[in-house]
Amino acid sequence: MLQKLLEKQFTVAPEAMNQLFQRDVSNVLHYLSVSFNQHILYIFNHGAKFNNSIENPPDHLYSRPDHFDSRPDHLTLPT
């Protein structure tokens, strides 16, 4: 009797399990899609900075976009 009571208490209907699984898969796919789009946008937005890296290599090639480069030599012409 106790086992039947526990089975009723802790079993989940198959359709509810299916909905939970679909929701979790949808959340994971959405996260991957947003993350991928952010990486692509970062590459496009910062691609020009890497094009002249042969002549003027940056100190931090893979710097995060929220770090502003405030080196004075970056703002003035060489003498």
Backbone as a chain_set.jsonl record, in Angstrom:
{"seq": "MLQKLLEKQFTVAPEAMNQLFQRDVSNVLHYLSVSFNQHILYIFNHGAKFNNSIENPPDHLYSRPDHFDSRPDHLTLPT", "coords": {"N": [[0.827, -1.197, 0.0], [1.892, 1.262, 0.827], [3.862, 1.47, -1.107], [2.309, 1.806, -3.446], [1.127, 4.239, -2.871], [3.394, 5.899, -2.822], [4.19, 5.607, -5.491], [2.08, 6.865, -6.819], [2.427, 9.419, -5.829], [4.927, 10.283, -6.777], [5.109, 9.837, -9.505], [5.187, 10.994, -12.858], [3.109, 12.173, -15.351], [3.262, 10.904, -18.715], [2.832, 12.799, -20.789], [3.324, 15.194, -19.482], [6.017, 14.869, -18.853], [7.046, 14.863, -21.411], [6.485, 17.502, -22.195], [8.126, 18.887, -20.382], [10.632, 17.991, -21.22], [10.679, 18.969, -23.859], [10.62, 21.704, -23.314], [13.058, 22.053, -21.954], [14.894, 21.308, -23.964], [14.3, 23.264, -25.828], [15.095, 25.562, -24.413], [17.864, 25.106, -24.199], [18.634, 25.078, -26.903], [17.942, 27.697, -27.594], [19.724, 29.153, -25.957], [22.195, 28.325, -27.062], [21.92, 29.329, -29.633], [21.761, 32.13, -29.216], [24.251, 32.559, -28.013], [25.981, 31.767, -30.085], [25.303, 33.68, -32.035], [26.195, 36.007, -30.738], [28.95, 35.569, -30.718], [29.499, 35.578, -33.461], [28.749, 38.218, -34.142], [30.635, 39.595, -32.608], [32.997, 38.864, -33.911], [32.587, 40.009, -36.455], [32.356, 42.732, -35.744], [34.845, 43.312, -34.652], [36.657, 42.594, -36.515], [38.102, 44.301, -38.228], [40.021, 45.371, -36.589], [41.786, 43.268, -36.3], [42.838, 42.938, -38.813], [45.083, 44.518, -39.462], [46.991, 43.432, -37.818], [49.44, 42.362, -38.356], [51.273, 44.382, -38.975], [50.956, 46.035, -36.762], [50.79, 44.616, -33.998], [48.305, 43.848, -31.582], [48.326, 44.186, -27.989], [46.698, 42.506, -26.468], [45.315, 40.086, -28.016], [42.943, 38.665, -27.911], [41.132, 40.251, -26.439], [38.452, 41.229, -24.289], [35.365, 42.75, -25.363], [34.391, 44.691, -23.615], [36.505, 45.928, -22.459], [38.204, 48.825, -22.652], [40.644, 50.085, -24.799], [43.098, 52.042, -23.681], [45.643, 52.909, -24.23], [48.185, 55.352, -24.645], [49.824, 55.378, -26.937], [48.217, 54.353, -28.791], [46.625, 56.371, -29.569], [48.143, 58.424, -30.582], [50.384, 59.567, -33.184], [53.346, 57.877, -34.286], [56.647, 59.201, -33.606]], "CA": [[0.0, 0.0, 0.0], [2.8, 2.405, 0.865], [4.528, 1.567, -2.409], [1.344, 2.373, -4.394], [0.977, 5.646, -2.524], [4.606, 6.578, -3.291], [4.173, 5.639, -6.949], [1.139, 7.912, -7.231], [2.946, 10.718, -5.416], [6.141, 10.689, -7.476], [5.118, 9.569, -10.939], [4.822, 12.128, -13.698], [2.416, 11.702, -16.543], [4.156, 10.958, -19.882], [2.704, 14.051, -21.548], [4.001, 16.247, -18.719], [7.456, 14.642, -19.051], [7.339, 15.285, -22.775], [6.497, 18.964, -22.198], [9.334, 19.336, -19.681], [11.778, 17.709, -22.091], [10.648, 19.928, -24.971], [10.982, 23.019, -22.79], [14.496, 22.061, -21.682], [15.6, 21.302, -25.245], [14.093, 24.588, -26.417], [15.945, 26.507, -23.677], [19.264, 24.864, -24.56], [18.826, 25.539, -28.278], [17.896, 29.164, -27.58], [20.99, 29.625, -25.393], [23.262, 28.098, -28.04], [21.698, 30.246, -30.748], [22.138, 33.479, -28.779], [25.695, 32.566, -27.802], [26.613, 31.722, -31.402], [25.098, 34.991, -32.671], [27.064, 36.982, -30.088], [30.321, 35.343, -31.186], [29.587, 36.028, -34.854], [28.741, 39.682, -34.127], [31.927, 40.058, -32.08], [34.005, 38.692, -34.964], [32.363, 41.024, -37.483], [32.6, 44.074, -35.219], [36.244, 43.514, -34.308], [37.496, 42.039, -37.572], [38.99, 45.322, -38.784], [41.136, 45.561, -35.661], [42.737, 42.182, -36.471], [43.379, 42.919, -40.165], [46.425, 45.104, -39.499], [47.735, 42.937, -36.672], [50.799, 41.994, -38.757], [52.1, 45.575, -38.843], [50.813, 46.624, -35.428], [50.087, 43.59, -33.233], [47.738, 44.322, -30.32], [48.845, 43.54, -26.788], [45.786, 41.432, -26.089], [44.619, 39.758, -29.256], [41.589, 38.189, -27.614], [40.591, 41.038, -25.338], [36.994, 41.294, -24.25], [34.919, 44.027, -25.919], [34.06, 45.703, -22.606], [37.742, 46.544, -21.999], [38.576, 49.878, -23.594], [42.085, 50.216, -24.951], [43.413, 53.443, -23.408], [47.082, 53.166, -24.354], [48.398, 56.628, -25.332], [50.417, 55.174, -28.249], [47.131, 53.99, -29.694], [45.931, 57.594, -29.949], [49.055, 59.399, -31.181], [51.227, 59.065, -34.267], [54.738, 57.689, -33.855], [57.539, 60.305, -34.011]], "C": [[0.875, 1.266, 0.0], [3.502, 2.592, -0.482], [3.592, 2.177, -3.45], [1.157, 3.871, -4.146], [2.196, 6.447, -3.02], [4.636, 6.66, -4.814], [3.232, 6.724, -7.455], [1.714, 9.3, -6.941], [4.068, 11.206, -6.341], [6.181, 10.35, -8.96], [4.635, 10.805, -11.682], [4.185, 11.563, -14.956], [3.346, 11.831, -17.757], [4.041, 12.261, -20.671], [3.366, 15.218, -20.818], [5.52, 16.108, -18.858], [7.87, 15.135, -20.425], [7.407, 16.812, -22.858], [7.737, 19.511, -21.508], [10.568, 19.13, -20.552], [11.834, 18.705, -23.244], [11.053, 21.322, -24.505], [12.483, 23.106, -22.546], [15.297, 22.095, -22.972], [15.479, 22.669, -25.908], [14.985, 25.626, -25.734], [17.413, 26.35, -24.066], [19.535, 25.37, -25.97], [18.811, 27.067, -28.36], [19.214, 29.726, -27.045], [22.127, 29.468, -26.403], [23.144, 29.067, -29.21], [22.143, 31.661, -30.383], [23.65, 33.578, -28.61], [26.429, 32.58, -29.141], [26.491, 33.073, -32.099], [25.993, 36.053, -32.053], [28.507, 36.815, -30.55], [30.492, 35.833, -32.618], [29.613, 37.557, -34.915], [30.066, 40.231, -33.61], [33.007, 39.97, -33.16], [33.83, 39.76, -36.038], [32.7, 42.426, -36.985], [34.071, 44.342, -34.953], [37.187, 42.969, -35.376], [38.486, 43.033, -38.116], [40.203, 45.532, -37.881], [42.204, 44.486, -35.882], [43.379, 42.173, -37.858], [44.789, 43.484, -40.229], [47.27, 44.614, -38.332], [49.144, 42.508, -37.051], [51.72, 43.192, -38.555], [52.09, 46.116, -37.414], [50.087, 45.617, -34.532], [49.538, 44.142, -31.917], [48.344, 43.559, -29.136], [48.006, 42.342, -26.392], [44.921, 41.112, -27.3], [43.169, 39.349, -28.995], [41.014, 38.948, -26.431], [39.075, 41.09, -25.427], [36.535, 42.66, -24.727], [34.61, 45.092, -24.871], [35.32, 46.325, -21.998], [38.182, 47.564, -23.043], [40.092, 50.023, -23.614], [42.459, 51.69, -24.786], [44.91, 53.721, -23.476], [47.293, 54.476, -25.108], [49.0, 56.435, -26.722], [49.36, 54.765, -29.283], [46.442, 55.246, -30.257], [46.83, 58.6, -30.665], [49.86, 58.748, -32.291], [52.647, 58.875, -33.757], [55.617, 58.82, -34.369], [58.899, 59.778, -34.395]], "O": [[0.614, 2.213, -0.742], [3.71, 3.716, -0.938], [4.034, 2.99, -4.263], [1.045, 4.662, -5.082], [2.044, 7.539, -3.568], [5.06, 7.673, -5.37], [3.552, 7.425, -8.415], [1.512, 10.237, -7.713], [4.15, 12.395, -6.651], [7.207, 10.563, -9.606], [3.788, 11.556, -11.197], [4.674, 10.597, -15.541], [4.137, 12.772, -17.822], [5.044, 12.773, -21.169], [3.905, 16.125, -21.452], [6.229, 17.109, -18.968], [8.923, 15.752, -20.58], [8.291, 17.355, -23.52], [8.338, 20.477, -21.977], [11.444, 19.993, -20.614], [12.9, 19.225, -23.573], [11.752, 22.039, -25.221], [13.114, 24.107, -22.885], [16.279, 22.832, -23.07], [16.445, 23.173, -26.482], [15.568, 26.477, -26.406], [18.123, 27.34, -24.242], [20.552, 26.02, -26.211], [19.585, 27.657, -29.114], [19.761, 30.669, -27.616], [22.934, 30.382, -26.576], [24.149, 29.564, -29.717], [22.831, 32.315, -31.167], [24.26, 34.567, -29.017], [27.395, 33.324, -29.309], [27.456, 33.56, -32.687], [26.503, 36.916, -32.767], [29.212, 37.804, -30.752], [31.512, 36.435, -32.953], [30.411, 38.132, -35.656], [30.565, 41.231, -34.126], [33.826, 40.877, -33.308], [34.81, 40.355, -36.485], [33.272, 43.223, -37.728], [34.506, 45.492, -35.021], [38.395, 42.894, -35.153], [39.613, 42.658, -38.44], [41.292, 45.838, -38.365], [43.39, 44.743, -35.68], [44.367, 41.47, -38.066], [45.617, 42.974, -40.984], [48.182, 45.318, -37.899], [49.976, 42.306, -36.166], [52.822, 43.046, -38.025], [53.11, 46.598, -36.921], [48.881, 45.75, -34.325], [50.258, 44.844, -31.206], [48.811, 42.429, -29.282], [48.534, 41.292, -26.025], [43.925, 41.785, -27.568], [42.279, 39.663, -29.785], [40.464, 38.338, -25.514], [38.497, 41.005, -26.511], [37.242, 43.646, -24.519], [34.569, 46.278, -25.198], [35.214, 47.167, -21.106], [38.493, 47.207, -24.179], [40.736, 50.077, -22.566], [42.164, 52.502, -25.663], [45.395, 54.663, -22.85], [46.637, 54.697, -26.126], [48.727, 57.237, -27.615], [49.594, 54.829, -30.49], [45.766, 55.188, -31.284], [46.329, 59.535, -31.29], [50.002, 57.526, -32.334], [53.105, 59.625, -32.895], [55.368, 59.349, -35.453], [59.781, 60.555, -34.761]]}, "num_chains": 1, "name": "protein.A"}
